[in-house]
Amino acid sequence: MPRLSRRQLLKTAAISTALSTVPAPLLAASREKLVVPPLIEVRRGRPIVLTMQEMNYPLDGSHNVTVWGFNGNYLGPTIKIKSGSFAKLNYHNNLPQSVALSIQGLQASGELFGGAARVLKKGESWAPIVPIEQPAASCWYRSATLANSAYQTYRGLAGMWLIEDEQSLKANLPNKYGVDDIPLILQDMEFNNDGLQLFKQNQPHFVGNRLLVNGIEAPYLDVARGWIRLRLLNASLARAYDLRLDNDQEMLLIAQDLGFLPKAKSIKSLVLSPGERAEILVNMNEIDNVSLISGSKRSLYEK
């Protein structure tokens, strides 16, 4: 199977994730491969177990430090569920802080939704059963803890939640998770000399100086020729991303936040604000490699 070369997919002054069909060992030696979050595909009766915990992970690429996440991984697994079914959630909090979680974009009643009112103290669990009754959409889950949601999300309490329906499953779209259907969680961070995350609690609009994709800085991904579907999530606290391809190639925007667009839209760039999701298609049939990059927009508040 032809592969794309190993280049960055998201860069710093331009955040970059690189898609490539041709191996490039020299670049591979200096770049890390994109980490694709584990997939939990919900089948009938299968519980969704999400254990919040600490683990060691080299966020800065060199220092193994304590980070937060789910089920032993930095960030959470991708949840995929079909509309018309039930999500049997099992939340467990093994962190040293109380945590409340929320699923952004999920249409559910308040007592099942979670949010700031449903706090899990250290060692506590919660097992709601949530009916999924909405069209296909890319949602995400994150901390909603009162006065602590930004810090906890920044530490790693975030993940994607994908809803499928009959139309999306029948659509002629890339749907092989981790192969041609790729989730990209964008974050900006700041580290000290030991690789620990720095968070300025009193800074109203925190903007980091390092840009990560799925917990990796400037990763690459080998893909086959054809169309590649990128599910983008801006999990940064204040930074907006002005995304484009480094070869100035057009992308197809097919979905945003709560579902598919009536018609795919050809675009050269896409601005993604904090919390926003979007799905784009990239045509890799005629090119060997390309990077998804971000322009100079620093944040919603600093244009």
C-alpha positions in Angstrom: 0.0 0.0 0.0 1.5 3.4 -1.0 2.3 5.6 2.0 2.6 9.3 2.5 6.0 10.7 3.5 6.8 11.4 7.1 6.4 15.0 7.7 4.8 17.3 10.2 1.0 17.4 10.3 0.8 20.5 12.5 3.7 23.0 13.1 4.5 25.7 15.6 4.6 29.1 14.0 2.4 27.1 11.8 1.0 24.2 13.8 1.3 21.2 11.6 0.4 17.6 11.2 1.8 15.9 8.1 0.1 13.4 5.8 2.4 11.5 3.6 2.3 8.6 1.1 6.1 8.2 0.7 8.4 7.2 3.6 11.1 9.8 4.5 13.5 8.2 7.1 15.5 11.3 7.7 12.4 13.2 8.7 11.0 10.2 10.6 14.1 10.2 12.8 13.3 13.7 14.1 9.5 13.6 14.2 7.1 11.4 16.2 4.3 9.5 14.7 0.8 10.8 15.4 -0.9 9.0 18.3 -4.5 8.1 17.4 -6.6 7.8 20.6 -8.0 4.3 21.2 -11.5 3.8 19.9 -14.5 2.6 22.0 -17.1 1.6 19.5 -20.3 1.1 21.4 -22.2 -2.1 20.7 -25.5 -3.2 22.2 -25.1 -3.4 26.0 -21.4 -2.6 26.0 -20.5 -0.1 28.8 -18.3 2.9 28.2 -15.7 2.8 31.0 -13.9 6.1 31.5 -11.4 6.1 34.4 -9.8 9.5 35.1 -6.3 9.0 36.4 -2.7 10.2 36.5 0.0 8.6 34.3 3.5 9.3 33.0 3.9 10.7 29.6 6.5 12.8 27.7 4.3 15.8 26.6 7.3 17.9 25.7 8.9 15.0 23.8 11.7 14.2 26.2 10.7 14.4 29.9 8.4 11.7 31.3 6.1 13.6 33.6 2.8 13.1 35.4 -0.2 14.0 33.2 -3.9 13.4 33.4 -6.1 11.3 31.1 -8.4 8.4 30.8 -7.9 4.6 31.0 -4.1 4.9 31.2 -3.7 7.3 28.3 -3.1 11.0 28.0 -6.4 12.4 26.7 -9.5 10.2 26.4 -10.5 7.4 24.0 -12.7 8.3 21.1 -16.3 7.2 21.7 -18.3 6.2 18.7 -22.0 5.4 19.1 -25.0 5.2 16.8 -28.0 7.4 17.1 -31.0 5.5 18.6 -28.9 3.5 21.0 -28.1 4.0 24.7 -24.7 5.0 26.1 -24.0 3.0 29.3 -21.4 5.2 30.9 -19.1 4.2 33.8 -17.2 7.1 35.1 -14.5 6.6 37.8 -12.4 9.3 39.4 -9.0 8.2 40.5 -7.5 11.7 40.4 -6.5 13.8 43.5 -9.2 16.4 42.7 -13.0 16.4 42.4 -14.1 16.4 38.7 -17.3 17.1 36.8 -17.5 16.0 33.2 -19.6 17.3 30.3 -20.2 16.1 26.8 -20.2 19.2 24.5 -22.7 18.8 21.7 -24.6 15.9 23.2 -28.4 16.6 23.4 -29.5 14.9 26.6 -31.4 15.9 29.8 -29.6 17.7 32.6 -29.5 14.8 35.1 -27.8 12.5 32.5 -25.7 15.1 30.8 -23.3 15.6 33.8 -21.9 19.1 33.9 -20.8 21.2 36.9 -23.7 20.0 39.1 -22.6 16.3 38.9 -19.3 16.3 40.8 -17.2 13.1 41.3 -15.0 13.3 44.4 -11.8 11.3 44.5 -12.6 7.6 44.5 -16.2 8.1 43.4 -18.0 6.6 40.4 -21.1 7.4 38.4 -23.0 5.2 35.9 -25.7 7.1 33.9 -27.5 5.6 30.9 -27.9 8.2 28.2 -30.2 7.8 25.2 -28.6 9.1 22.0 -31.3 10.7 19.9 -29.7 13.2 17.5 -28.2 13.3 14.0 -24.6 12.4 13.3 -22.2 14.8 14.9 -18.7 15.2 16.3 -18.9 16.1 20.0 -16.3 16.1 22.7 -16.1 15.4 26.4 -14.1 17.6 28.9 -13.9 18.8 32.4 -16.8 21.0 33.6 -15.6 21.4 37.2 -16.7 24.7 38.7 -13.6 27.1 38.8 -11.3 24.3 37.7 -12.6 23.2 34.2 -9.9 25.0 32.2 -7.0 23.6 34.3 -8.4 20.0 34.3 -9.1 20.1 30.5 -5.5 21.5 30.0 -4.1 18.6 32.0 -5.7 16.1 29.7 -9.4 15.5 30.6 -10.7 15.7 27.0 -11.7 13.4 24.2 -13.9 13.0 21.1 -17.4 11.6 21.1 -18.7 10.7 17.6 -22.3 10.1 16.9 -23.3 8.2 13.7 -26.7 7.7 12.1 -28.1 5.8 9.1 -27.2 8.6 6.7 -23.6 9.0 7.9 -23.1 5.2 7.8 -24.3 5.0 4.3 -22.5 8.1 3.0 -19.5 7.5 0.7 -17.0 8.9 3.2 -13.7 7.6 4.7 -14.7 5.7 7.8 -11.8 3.4 8.8 -10.8 4.9 12.1 -7.1 5.7 12.4 -6.5 4.8 8.8 -8.5 7.3 6.6 -10.7 8.7 9.3 -8.4 10.6 11.7 -9.3 12.5 14.9 -7.0 15.5 15.6 -7.2 17.2 19.0 -5.4 20.5 19.0 -3.9 22.0 22.2 -1.4 24.7 23.0 0.8 24.4 26.1 3.7 25.8 28.0 6.3 23.7 29.8 9.0 24.3 32.4 12.6 23.0 32.0 11.6 19.6 33.4 8.7 19.1 30.9 5.9 19.9 33.4 2.8 21.7 32.1 2.7 25.3 33.2 -0.7 26.8 33.8 -1.2 30.5 34.7 -4.3 30.4 36.8 -4.7 34.1 37.0 -4.2 34.7 33.3 -7.7 35.3 31.9 -6.9 34.0 28.4 -4.2 31.4 28.6 -2.2 30.9 25.4 0.7 28.4 25.4 3.9 28.6 23.3 3.9 24.9 22.2 1.3 23.4 19.9 0.3 19.7 20.2 -1.8 17.3 18.1 -3.2 14.3 20.1 -0.5 15.0 22.7 2.4 15.1 20.2 4.2 18.2 18.8 4.4 18.3 15.0 3.6 14.7 14.3 3.5 12.8 11.0 1.1 10.2 9.7 1.5 7.7 6.9 -1.7 7.2 4.9 -2.7 5.5 1.7 -3.6 7.5 -1.5 -7.2 8.6 -1.7 -9.4 10.9 0.4 -8.5 11.4 4.1 -11.1 12.5 6.6 -9.8 14.7 9.4 -12.1 15.3 12.4 -10.7 18.4 14.1 -11.3 19.5 17.7 -9.9 22.7 19.1 -9.3 21.7 22.8 -7.2 24.9 23.5 -8.4 27.2 26.2 -8.2 30.5 24.2 -6.2 30.0 21.0 -8.0 30.0 17.7 -6.4 28.2 14.7 -6.5 29.4 11.1 -5.9 26.1 9.4 -4.8 25.5 5.8 -2.7 23.1 3.8 0.9 24.1 3.2 0.6 23.5 -0.6 -2.4 25.8 -0.8 -4.6 22.9 -1.9 -8.3 23.2 -1.4 -10.0 21.1 1.3 -13.6 20.0 1.5 -15.5 21.1 4.7 -18.3 18.5 5.3 -19.4 19.0 8.9 -19.1 21.4 11.8 -20.1 21.0 15.5 -23.6 19.5 15.4 -23.6 17.8 12.1 -23.1 17.7 8.4 -23.4 20.7 6.1 -26.2 20.5 3.5 -23.5 20.4 0.9 -19.7 20.0 1.1 -17.9 23.4 0.8 -14.5 23.8 -0.9 -12.2 26.0 1.3 -8.6 27.1 1.4 -8.6 27.9 5.1 -10.7 27.2 8.2 -10.8 29.2 11.5 -11.4 26.9 14.5 -12.2 28.6 17.8 -11.8 27.0 21.2 -14.3 24.1 21.6 -15.2 24.0 17.9 -15.2 20.9 15.8 -15.1 20.5 12.1 -14.6 17.7 9.6 -12.6 18.2 6.4 -11.6 15.9 3.5 -8.1 16.1 2.0 -7.4 14.6 -1.4 -4.2 12.6 -1.3 -4.5 11.0 -4.8 -2.1 13.2 -6.6 0.4 14.3 -3.9 3.1 12.6 -1.9 2.9 14.7 1.3 1.2 17.7 2.7 1.1 19.5 6.1 -2.0 20.9 7.8 -0.7 24.2 9.2 -2.0 27.1 11.3 -1.5 30.7 10.6 -0.5 33.5 13.0 -3.8 33.9 14.8 -2.9 33.7 18.5 -6.2 33.7 20.3 -9.8 34.9 20.2 -8.6 37.9 22.2 -5.3 38.7 20.5 -5.9 39.0 16.7 
